[in-house]
Amino acid sequence: MDPRTAVILMTLNLAVTSALVAMIARRTQGQQPLLFCALSIGLFAGAFVLRLTLGMASAHPVVLLADGVMVLAAGLFLHGQRRYLLQADSPIVPWLALAAVFVMVQVPLTLWMGQQARHVLLNATLGSQYLGMAGLAWLGSRQLPAAERAAQRLMLGVGGVLGTATVLRATDAALRGVDTLFTGPTAQAYYALSSICILLMGPSVLWWMFVRLNSQLQQLAIHDPLTGALNRNGLQQAVRRHFAVRTPRPLVWLMADIDHFKAVNDRHGHAVGDRLLKAVAQVLMAQVRGADFVARLGGEEFLVAASELTPEQAATLAERLRAEVAALQLPLADGTVLRCTLSLGVSTPFLQAEAWEARLHEADDALYRAKAAGRNRVELGAAAAAA
């Protein structure tokens, strides 16, 4: 494949991928880091168009602009990749500075030492950036679920191969000059390899985007979007999963309700009420063990599932939850602090999934008695109290 044909194919692929990634990222919450990847891919396409217009081996001064754009594009891709994979809110300034420094070094270097020096610097810089993409993909894949890990391994392979080939191209330019970069079997092999890598890079970006979106949709399907606790669907799944093992551990329900929550909404507004719900949910989730779980049943009601506890131990846990919520302080805009209390009802431990609704009613009845008895207290279910 001759270099010009390869670059035309790469340009078309990059332009389509950039448009798809940008379109999806702009319409999806939490995918803004991918806009940097989309911009990067689009800038690569623009740089290739400029090089095609001027000629692949052109020494026209404007081609230096294309070189700078390519370095900037690779930096923006690294920026978006880092924010997306590592959830790091890193600044973009270093990547802009890198592109600026590259141009400031490249222009006088080219004027002083000619096109050979220009191509050595360009390929060495781009090759290092491609290897950086591979390194980020490796770091990110170590903490991702299996489905996303596979997509990042593809990115690791693409970045690693393209980066290594580009660094070798810089070495070739330093040793043999510029002509071998665009003619001969070495040039054909490099551009054929680049075409394959870019052809794979587009789908790999879309792959890990869709895998992440699918994972987020699955999380939304089983979690309450406000508090992060399980919703009813997630609660049912958690119960089934808990009792699906060969020897399930007994489970106990702790039904919790924020006291006088309606008064909070009426006095301070629903925004403050939402903040309070999130704060209480965080307290509950912070106090339970890894095998336990917390669900929001609706409104201001939460359900805590704790395993392998006797009624006395469950009551102790409920009392600790009540005390932690009572100690919670939520600062308000007017400088005051909002406090709240929690009433809880505790069920009898149960060993079968079929019993979970009956034990839920027991915990609910106990919660009702805690409310009737003055709130900010713990009541045991009738069977638990008799145990």
C-alpha positions as a Markdown table, in Angstrom:
| # | Residue | x | y | z |
|---|---|---|---|---|
| 1 | Met | 0.0 | 0.0 | 0.0 |
| 2 | Asp | 1.5 | 3.4 | -1.0 |
| 3 | Pro | 1.7 | 6.0 | 1.7 |
| 4 | Arg | -0.8 | 8.4 | 0.1 |
| 5 | Thr | -3.5 | 5.8 | -0.2 |
| 6 | Ala | -2.9 | 4.7 | 3.4 |
| 7 | Val | -3.2 | 8.2 | 4.7 |
| 8 | Ile | -6.4 | 8.8 | 2.8 |
| 9 | Leu | -7.9 | 5.7 | 4.3 |
| 10 | Met | -6.7 | 6.7 | 7.8 |
| 11 | Thr | -8.1 | 10.2 | 7.4 |
| 12 | Leu | -11.5 | 8.9 | 6.5 |
| 13 | Asn | -11.5 | 6.4 | 9.3 |
| 14 | Leu | -10.4 | 9.1 | 11.8 |
| 15 | Ala | -13.0 | 11.6 | 10.6 |
| 16 | Val | -15.9 | 9.1 | 11.0 |
| 17 | Thr | -14.6 | 7.9 | 14.4 |
| 18 | Ser | -14.3 | 11.4 | 15.7 |
| 19 | Ala | -17.8 | 12.3 | 14.7 |
| 20 | Leu | -19.3 | 9.1 | 16.3 |
| 21 | Val | -17.4 | 9.5 | 19.6 |
| 22 | Ala | -18.3 | 13.2 | 19.8 |
| 23 | Met | -21.9 | 12.6 | 19.0 |
| 24 | Ile | -22.2 | 9.9 | 21.7 |
| 25 | Ala | -20.2 | 11.7 | 24.3 |
| 26 | Arg | -22.2 | 14.9 | 24.1 |
| 27 | Arg | -25.4 | 13.1 | 24.6 |
| 28 | Thr | -24.3 | 10.9 | 27.5 |
| 29 | Gln | -23.9 | 12.1 | 31.0 |
| 30 | Gly | -20.4 | 11.5 | 32.5 |
| 31 | Gln | -18.7 | 10.9 | 29.1 |
| 32 | Gln | -17.3 | 14.4 | 28.7 |
| 33 | Pro | -13.6 | 13.2 | 28.9 |
| 34 | Leu | -14.3 | 11.4 | 25.7 |
| 35 | Leu | -14.9 | 14.7 | 24.0 |
| 36 | Phe | -11.1 | 15.2 | 24.3 |
| 37 | Cys | -10.6 | 11.9 | 22.5 |
| 38 | Ala | -13.0 | 12.9 | 19.8 |
| 39 | Leu | -11.3 | 16.3 | 19.4 |
| 40 | Ser | -8.0 | 14.5 | 19.2 |
| 41 | Ile | -9.1 | 12.1 | 16.6 |
| 42 | Gly | -10.6 | 15.0 | 14.6 |
| 43 | Leu | -7.3 | 17.0 | 14.8 |
| 44 | Phe | -5.4 | 14.0 | 13.5 |
| 45 | Ala | -7.7 | 13.8 | 10.5 |
| 46 | Gly | -7.3 | 17.5 | 9.9 |
| 47 | Ala | -3.5 | 17.2 | 10.1 |
| 48 | Phe | -3.6 | 14.4 | 7.6 |
| 49 | Val | -5.8 | 16.4 | 5.2 |
| 50 | Leu | -3.2 | 19.3 | 5.4 |
| 51 | Arg | -0.3 | 16.9 | 4.6 |
| 52 | Leu | -2.2 | 15.3 | 1.7 |
| 53 | Thr | -2.9 | 18.8 | 0.3 |
| 54 | Leu | 0.7 | 19.9 | 0.6 |
| 55 | Gly | 2.1 | 16.6 | -0.4 |
| 56 | Met | 3.4 | 13.7 | 1.8 |
| 57 | Ala | 7.1 | 14.6 | 1.5 |
| 58 | Ser | 6.5 | 18.4 | 1.3 |
| 59 | Ala | 9.0 | 20.8 | 2.8 |
| 60 | His | 6.5 | 23.7 | 2.7 |
| 61 | Pro | 6.7 | 25.7 | 6.0 |
| 62 | Val | 2.9 | 25.2 | 6.5 |
| 63 | Val | 3.5 | 21.5 | 7.1 |
| 64 | Leu | 5.1 | 22.4 | 10.4 |
| 65 | Leu | 1.6 | 23.4 | 11.5 |
| 66 | Ala | 0.4 | 19.9 | 10.7 |
| 67 | Asp | 3.2 | 18.5 | 12.8 |
| 68 | Gly | 2.2 | 20.7 | 15.8 |
| 69 | Val | -1.4 | 19.7 | 15.4 |
| 70 | Met | -0.6 | 16.0 | 15.4 |
| 71 | Val | 1.4 | 16.4 | 18.7 |
| 72 | Leu | -1.4 | 18.4 | 20.2 |
| 73 | Ala | -3.9 | 15.8 | 19.1 |
| 74 | Ala | -1.9 | 13.0 | 20.7 |
| 75 | Gly | -1.7 | 15.0 | 23.9 |
| 76 | Leu | -5.4 | 15.7 | 24.0 |
| 77 | Phe | -6.1 | 11.9 | 23.5 |
| 78 | Leu | -3.8 | 11.2 | 26.4 |
| 79 | His | -5.6 | 13.8 | 28.5 |
| 80 | Gly | -9.0 | 12.4 | 27.7 |
| 81 | Gln | -7.8 | 8.8 | 28.2 |
| 82 | Arg | -6.3 | 9.6 | 31.6 |
| 83 | Arg | -9.5 | 11.3 | 32.8 |
| 84 | Tyr | -11.7 | 8.5 | 31.5 |
| 85 | Leu | -9.7 | 5.5 | 32.7 |
| 86 | Leu | -8.2 | 6.8 | 35.9 |
| 87 | Gln | -11.0 | 9.2 | 36.8 |
| 88 | Ala | -8.3 | 11.8 | 37.4 |
| 89 | Asp | -9.4 | 15.4 | 37.0 |
| 90 | Ser | -6.0 | 16.4 | 35.4 |
| 91 | Pro | -5.4 | 19.8 | 33.9 |
| 92 | Ile | -5.1 | 20.2 | 30.2 |
| 93 | Val | -2.4 | 22.9 | 30.4 |
| 94 | Pro | 0.6 | 20.5 | 30.4 |
| 95 | Trp | -0.5 | 19.0 | 27.0 |
| 96 | Leu | -1.0 | 22.4 | 25.5 |
| 97 | Ala | 2.4 | 23.4 | 26.8 |
| 98 | Leu | 4.0 | 20.3 | 25.3 |
| 99 | Ala | 2.6 | 21.1 | 21.9 |
| 100 | Ala | 3.8 | 24.7 | 22.2 |
| 101 | Val | 7.3 | 23.7 | 23.2 |
| 102 | Phe | 7.4 | 21.2 | 20.4 |
| 103 | Val | 6.6 | 23.9 | 17.8 |
| 104 | Met | 9.1 | 26.3 | 19.4 |
| 105 | Val | 11.8 | 23.7 | 19.2 |
| 106 | Gln | 10.8 | 22.2 | 15.8 |
| 107 | Val | 10.7 | 25.5 | 13.8 |
| 108 | Pro | 14.3 | 26.6 | 14.5 |
| 109 | Leu | 15.5 | 23.0 | 14.4 |
| 110 | Thr | 14.1 | 22.5 | 10.9 |
| 111 | Leu | 15.5 | 25.9 | 9.7 |
| 112 | Trp | 18.9 | 25.0 | 11.1 |
| 113 | Met | 19.2 | 21.3 | 10.4 |
| 114 | Gly | 16.7 | 20.6 | 7.7 |
| 115 | Gln | 13.9 | 18.1 | 7.1 |
| 116 | Gln | 15.7 | 15.1 | 8.5 |
| 117 | Ala | 15.9 | 16.7 | 11.9 |
| 118 | Arg | 12.2 | 17.7 | 11.7 |
| 119 | His | 11.1 | 14.1 | 10.9 |
| 120 | Val | 13.3 | 12.6 | 13.6 |
| 121 | Leu | 11.8 | 15.0 | 16.2 |
| 122 | Leu | 8.2 | 14.5 | 15.0 |
| 123 | Asn | 8.3 | 10.7 | 14.9 |
| 124 | Ala | 10.2 | 10.4 | 18.3 |
| 125 | Thr | 7.6 | 12.7 | 19.9 |
| 126 | Leu | 4.6 | 10.9 | 18.4 |
| 127 | Gly | 6.0 | 7.5 | 19.1 |
| 128 | Ser | 6.5 | 8.4 | 22.8 |
| 129 | Gln | 3.0 | 9.7 | 23.0 |
| 130 | Tyr | 1.6 | 6.5 | 21.4 |
| 131 | Leu | 3.6 | 4.4 | 23.9 |
| 132 | Gly | 2.1 | 6.7 | 26.6 |
| 133 | Met | -1.4 | 5.7 | 25.4 |
| 134 | Ala | -0.4 | 2.0 | 25.7 |
| 135 | Gly | 0.9 | 2.7 | 29.3 |
| 136 | Leu | -2.4 | 4.4 | 30.3 |
| 137 | Ala | -4.4 | 1.5 | 28.8 |
| 138 | Trp | -2.3 | -0.9 | 30.9 |
| 139 | Leu | -2.7 | 1.0 | 34.1 |
| 140 | Gly | -6.4 | 1.5 | 33.5 |
| 141 | Ser | -7.1 | -2.1 | 32.6 |
| 142 | Arg | -5.7 | -3.3 | 36.0 |
| 143 | Gln | -8.7 | -1.8 | 37.8 |
| 144 | Leu | -11.5 | -2.3 | 35.3 |
| 145 | Pro | -14.1 | -5.1 | 35.1 |
| 146 | Ala | -13.4 | -7.9 | 32.6 |
| 147 | Ala | -15.5 | -6.5 | 29.7 |
| 148 | Glu | -13.7 | -3.1 | 29.8 |
| 149 | Arg | -10.4 | -4.7 | 30.4 |
| 150 | Ala | -10.6 | -6.5 | 27.1 |
| 151 | Ala | -11.2 | -3.2 | 25.2 |
| 152 | Gln | -8.2 | -1.6 | 27.0 |
| 153 | Arg | -6.0 | -4.5 | 26.1 |
| 154 | Leu | -6.8 | -3.9 | 22.5 |
| 155 | Met | -5.9 | -0.2 | 23.0 |
| 156 | Leu | -2.7 | -1.4 | 24.8 |
| 157 | Gly | -1.7 | -3.5 | 21.8 |
| 158 | Val | -2.5 | -0.7 | 19.2 |
| 159 | Gly | -0.7 | 2.0 | 21.1 |
| 160 | Gly | 2.3 | -0.3 | 21.8 |
| 161 | Val | 2.7 | -1.5 | 18.2 |
| 162 | Leu | 2.2 | 2.0 | 16.7 |
| 163 | Gly | 4.4 | 3.7 | 19.3 |
| 164 | Thr | 7.2 | 1.2 | 18.7 |
| 165 | Ala | 7.0 | 1.4 | 15.0 |
| 166 | Thr | 7.0 | 5.2 | 15.1 |
| 167 | Val | 10.1 | 5.4 | 17.4 |
| 168 | Leu | 11.8 | 3.0 | 15.0 |
| 169 | Arg | 10.8 | 5.3 | 12.1 |
| 170 | Ala | 12.5 | 8.2 | 13.9 |
| 171 | Thr | 15.6 | 6.0 | 14.2 |
| 172 | Asp | 15.4 | 5.1 | 10.5 |
| 173 | Ala | 15.1 | 8.8 | 9.6 |
| 174 | Ala | 18.1 | 9.7 | 11.7 |
| 175 | Leu | 20.3 | 6.9 | 10.1 |
| 176 | Arg | 19.1 | 6.8 | 6.5 |
| 177 | Gly | 17.5 | 10.2 | 5.8 |
| 178 | Val | 14.0 | 11.4 | 4.8 |
| 179 | Asp | 13.6 | 9.5 | 1.5 |
| 180 | Thr | 13.1 | 6.1 | 3.1 |
| 181 | Leu | 10.1 | 7.5 | 5.1 |
| 182 | Phe | 7.9 | 7.9 | 2.0 |
| 183 | Thr | 9.3 | 5.5 | -0.6 |
| 184 | Gly | 10.4 | 1.9 | -0.6 |
| 185 | Pro | 9.3 | -1.2 | 1.4 |
| 186 | Thr | 10.0 | 0.3 | 4.8 |
| 187 | Ala | 7.6 | 3.2 | 4.1 |
| 188 | Gln | 5.0 | 0.9 | 2.7 |
| 189 | Ala | 5.2 | -1.4 | 5.7 |
| 190 | Tyr | 4.9 | 1.5 | 8.2 |
| 191 | Tyr | 1.9 | 3.0 | 6.5 |
| 192 | Ala | 0.2 | -0.4 | 6.2 |
| 193 | Leu | 0.8 | -1.0 | 9.9 |
| 194 | Ser | -0.4 | 2.5 | 10.8 |
| 195 | Ser | -3.6 | 1.9 | 8.7 |
| 196 | Ile | -4.3 | -1.3 | 10.6 |
| 197 | Cys | -3.6 | 0.3 | 14.0 |
| 198 | Ile | -5.9 | 3.3 | 13.3 |
| 199 | Leu | -8.5 | 1.0 | 11.9 |
| 200 | Leu | -8.4 | -0.9 | 15.2 |
| 201 | Met | -8.1 | 2.2 | 17.4 |
| 202 | Gly | -11.5 | 3.6 | 16.3 |
| 203 | Pro | -13.5 | 0.5 | 17.2 |
| 204 | Ser | -11.5 | 0.1 | 20.5 |
| 205 | Val | -12.5 | 3.6 | 21.6 |
| 206 | Leu | -16.1 | 2.9 | 20.7 |
| 207 | Trp | -15.9 | -0.5 | 22.4 |
| 208 | Trp | -14.7 | 0.8 | 25.7 |
| 209 | Met | -17.2 | 3.6 | 25.5 |
| 210 | Phe | -20.2 | 1.3 | 25.0 |
| 211 | Val | -18.9 | -1.2 | 27.6 |
| 212 | Arg | -18.7 | 1.7 | 30.1 |
| 213 | Leu | -22.2 | 3.0 | 29.1 |
| 214 | Asn | -23.6 | -0.5 | 29.4 |
| 215 | Ser | -22.1 | -0.9 | 32.9 |
| 216 | Gln | -23.5 | 2.4 | 34.0 |
| 217 | Leu | -27.0 | 1.4 | 32.7 |
| 218 | Gln | -26.8 | -1.8 | 34.7 |
| 219 | Gln | -25.8 | 0.2 | 37.8 |
| 220 | Leu | -28.7 | 2.6 | 37.2 |
| 221 | Ala | -31.1 | -0.3 | 36.9 |
| 222 | Ile | -30.3 | -1.6 | 40.4 |
| 223 | His | -29.3 | 1.6 | 42.3 |
| 224 | Asp | -31.2 | 4.6 | 43.5 |
| 225 | Pro | -29.8 | 7.5 | 41.4 |
| 226 | Leu | -30.0 | 10.0 | 44.3 |
| 227 | Thr | -28.3 | 8.1 | 47.2 |
| 228 | Gly | -26.4 | 5.3 | 45.5 |
| 229 | Ala | -28.2 | 2.7 | 47.6 |
| 230 | Leu | -29.9 | -0.3 | 46.0 |
| 231 | Asn | -33.4 | 0.2 | 44.7 |
| 232 | Arg | -36.1 | -2.4 | 44.9 |
| 233 | Asn | -34.9 | -4.2 | 41.8 |
| 234 | Gly | -31.4 | -4.2 | 43.2 |
| 235 | Leu | -32.6 | -5.4 | 46.6 |
| 236 | Gln | -34.3 | -8.4 | 45.0 |
| 237 | Gln | -31.2 | -9.3 | 43.1 |
| 238 | Ala | -29.1 | -9.0 | 46.2 |
| 239 | Val | -31.4 | -11.3 | 48.2 |
| 240 | Arg | -31.4 | -13.9 | 45.4 |
| 241 | Arg | -27.6 | -13.7 | 45.2 |
| 242 | His | -27.2 | -14.0 | 48.9 |
| 243 | Phe | -29.3 | -17.2 | 49.2 |
| 244 | Ala | -28.0 | -18.7 | 45.9 |
| 245 | Val | -24.9 | -20.1 | 47.6 |
| 246 | Arg | -24.9 | -23.7 | 48.9 |
| 247 | Thr | -24.8 | -22.7 | 52.6 |
| 248 | Pro | -26.3 | -19.2 | 52.9 |
| 249 | Arg | -25.8 | -17.2 | 56.0 |
| 250 | Pro | -28.8 | -15.9 | 58.0 |
| 251 | Leu | -30.0 | -12.4 | 57.1 |
| 252 | Val | -31.6 | -9.8 | 59.2 |
| 253 | Trp | -33.5 | -6.7 | 58.2 |
| 254 | Leu | -33.0 | -3.3 | 59.8 |
| 255 | Met | -35.8 | -1.0 | 58.6 |
| 256 | Ala | -34.8 | 2.7 | 59.0 |
| 257 | Asp | -36.8 | 5.9 | 58.6 |
| 258 | Ile | -35.7 | 9.5 | 58.9 |
| 259 | Asp | -37.8 | 11.2 | 61.6 |
| 260 | His | -39.8 | 14.3 | 60.6 |
| 261 | Phe | -38.4 | 14.3 | 57.1 |
| 262 | Lys | -41.4 | 16.0 | 55.6 |
| 263 | Ala | -40.8 | 18.9 | 58.0 |
| 264 | Val | -37.3 | 19.2 | 56.5 |
| 265 | Asn | -38.6 | 19.5 | 53.0 |
| 266 | Asp | -41.3 | 22.0 | 54.1 |
| 267 | Arg | -38.9 | 24.2 | 55.9 |
| 268 | His | -35.7 | 24.0 | 53.9 |
| 269 | Gly | -36.9 | 22.8 | 50.5 |
| 270 | His | -36.4 | 19.6 | 48.5 |
| 271 | Ala | -32.8 | 20.3 | 47.6 |
| 272 | Val | -31.8 | 20.2 | 51.2 |
| 273 | Gly | -34.0 | 17.2 | 51.7 |
| 274 | Asp | -32.1 | 15.4 | 48.9 |
| 275 | Arg | -28.8 | 16.4 | 50.5 |
| 276 | Leu | -30.0 | 14.9 | 53.8 |
| 277 | Leu | -31.1 | 11.7 | 52.1 |
| 278 | Lys | -27.7 | 11.3 | 50.5 |
| 279 | Ala | -25.9 | 12.0 | 53.8 |
| 280 | Val | -27.9 | 9.5 | 55.7 |
| 281 | Ala | -27.4 | 6.9 | 53.0 |
| 282 | Gln | -23.6 | 7.5 | 53.1 |
| 283 | Val | -23.6 | 7.0 | 56.9 |
| 284 | Leu | -25.6 | 3.7 | 56.6 |
| 285 | Met | -23.4 | 2.3 | 53.8 |
| 286 | Ala | -20.2 | 3.3 | 55.7 |
| 287 | Gln | -21.3 | 1.3 | 58.8 |
| 288 | Val | -22.2 | -2.0 | 57.2 |
| 289 | Arg | -19.8 | -4.8 | 56.3 |
| 290 | Gly | -18.7 | -5.8 | 52.8 |
| 291 | Ala | -21.2 | -8.6 | 52.5 |
| 292 | Asp | -24.1 | -6.5 | 53.8 |
| 293 | Phe | -26.1 | -4.1 | 51.7 |
| 294 | Val | -28.3 | -1.0 | 52.0 |
| 295 | Ala | -31.4 | -0.3 | 49.9 |
| 296 | Arg | -33.7 | 2.8 | 49.6 |
| 297 | Leu | -37.3 | 1.6 | 49.7 |
| 298 | Gly | -38.7 | 5.0 | 48.7 |
| 299 | Gly | -39.1 | 8.4 | 50.3 |
| 300 | Glu | -37.1 | 8.5 | 53.5 |
| 301 | Glu | -37.1 | 4.8 | 54.2 |
| 302 | Phe | -34.0 | 2.6 | 54.0 |
| 303 | Leu | -33.4 | -1.1 | 54.5 |
| 304 | Val | -30.2 | -2.5 | 55.8 |
| 305 | Ala | -29.4 | -6.2 | 55.3 |
| 306 | Ala | -26.9 | -7.6 | 57.8 |
| 307 | Ser | -25.8 | -11.3 | 57.8 |
| 308 | Glu | -24.8 | -13.7 | 60.6 |
| 309 | Leu | -26.1 | -11.5 | 63.4 |
| 310 | Thr | -28.1 | -12.7 | 66.5 |
| 311 | Pro | -31.1 | -10.5 | 67.4 |
| 312 | Glu | -28.9 | -8.9 | 70.1 |
| 313 | Gln | -26.1 | -8.2 | 67.7 |
| 314 | Ala | -28.6 | -6.8 | 65.2 |
| 315 | Ala | -30.0 | -4.5 | 67.9 |
| 316 | Thr | -26.5 | -3.3 | 68.7 |
| 317 | Leu | -25.9 | -2.5 | 65.0 |
| 318 | Ala | -29.2 | -0.7 | 64.7 |
| 319 | Glu | -28.3 | 1.4 | 67.8 |
| 320 | Arg | -25.0 | 2.2 | 66.3 |
| 321 | Leu | -26.7 | 3.4 | 63.1 |
| 322 | Arg | -29.1 | 5.5 | 65.1 |
| 323 | Ala | -26.3 | 7.1 | 67.0 |
| 324 | Glu | -24.2 | 7.8 | 63.9 |
| 325 | Val | -27.1 | 9.5 | 62.1 |
| 326 | Ala | -28.0 | 11.5 | 65.3 |
| 327 | Ala | -24.4 | 12.8 | 65.2 |
| 328 | Leu | -24.6 | 13.8 | 61.6 |
| 329 | Gln | -24.4 | 17.6 | 60.9 |
| 330 | Leu | -25.4 | 19.0 | 57.6 |
| 331 | Pro | -24.3 | 22.6 | 57.1 |
| 332 | Leu | -26.8 | 24.9 | 55.4 |
| 333 | Ala | -26.3 | 28.0 | 53.3 |
| 334 | Asp | -27.5 | 30.3 | 56.0 |
| 335 | Gly | -24.7 | 29.1 | 58.3 |
| 336 | Thr | -26.9 | 26.9 | 60.5 |
| 337 | Val | -26.5 | 23.1 | 60.8 |
| 338 | Leu | -29.3 | 20.6 | 60.1 |
| 339 | Arg | -29.5 | 17.5 | 62.3 |
| 340 | Cys | -31.8 | 14.6 | 62.1 |
| 341 | Thr | -32.7 | 11.3 | 63.9 |
| 342 | Leu | -33.5 | 7.8 | 62.8 |
| 343 | Ser | -36.0 | 5.3 | 63.9 |
| 344 | Leu | -35.3 | 1.6 | 63.3 |
| 345 | Gly | -37.1 | -1.7 | 63.4 |
| 346 | Val | -35.2 | -5.0 | 63.5 |
| 347 | Ser | -36.5 | -8.3 | 62.1 |
| 348 | Thr | -35.8 | -11.9 | 63.1 |
| 349 | Pro | -32.9 | -13.5 | 61.2 |
| 350 | Phe | -34.0 | -15.7 | 58.3 |
| 351 | Leu | -32.4 | -18.5 | 56.3 |
| 352 | Gln | -34.6 | -18.7 | 53.2 |
| 353 | Ala | -35.2 | -16.3 | 50.4 |
| 354 | Glu | -38.9 | -17.0 | 50.5 |
| 355 | Ala | -39.1 | -15.6 | 54.0 |
| 356 | Trp | -37.7 | -12.2 | 53.2 |
| 357 | Glu | -41.0 | -10.4 | 52.6 |
| 358 | Ala | -42.5 | -11.8 | 55.9 |
| 359 | Arg | -39.4 | -10.6 | 57.8 |
| 360 | Leu | -39.7 | -7.3 | 56.0 |
| 361 | His | -43.2 | -6.8 | 57.3 |
| 362 | Glu | -41.9 | -7.7 | 60.8 |
| 363 | Ala | -39.2 | -5.1 | 60.6 |
| 364 | Asp | -41.8 | -2.6 | 59.3 |
| 365 | Asp | -44.1 | -3.3 | 62.2 |
| 366 | Ala | -41.2 | -2.8 | 64.6 |
| 367 | Leu | -40.4 | 0.5 | 62.9 |
| 368 | Tyr | -44.0 | 1.7 | 63.3 |
| 369 | Arg | -43.8 | 0.9 | 67.0 |
| 370 | Ala | -40.5 | 2.9 | 67.3 |
| 371 | Lys | -42.2 | 5.9 | 65.6 |
| 372 | Ala | -45.2 | 5.6 | 67.9 |
| 373 | Ala | -43.0 | 5.4 | 71.0 |
| 374 | Gly | -41.4 | 8.7 | 70.3 |
| 375 | Arg | -39.0 | 8.2 | 67.4 |
| 376 | Asn | -35.2 | 8.2 | 67.5 |
| 377 | Arg | -35.1 | 4.7 | 68.9 |
| 378 | Val | -34.7 | 1.0 | 68.0 |
| 379 | Glu | -37.5 | -1.6 | 68.3 |
| 380 | Leu | -37.2 | -5.3 | 67.8 |
| 381 | Gly | -39.7 | -7.4 | 65.8 |
| 382 | Ala | -42.0 | -9.5 | 67.9 |
| 383 | Ala | -40.2 | -12.7 | 67.1 |
| 384 | Ala | -36.8 | -11.1 | 67.6 |
| 385 | Ala | -37.8 | -9.7 | 70.9 |
| 386 | Ala | -39.0 | -13.0 | 72.2 |
| 387 | Ala | -35.8 | -14.9 | 71.0 |
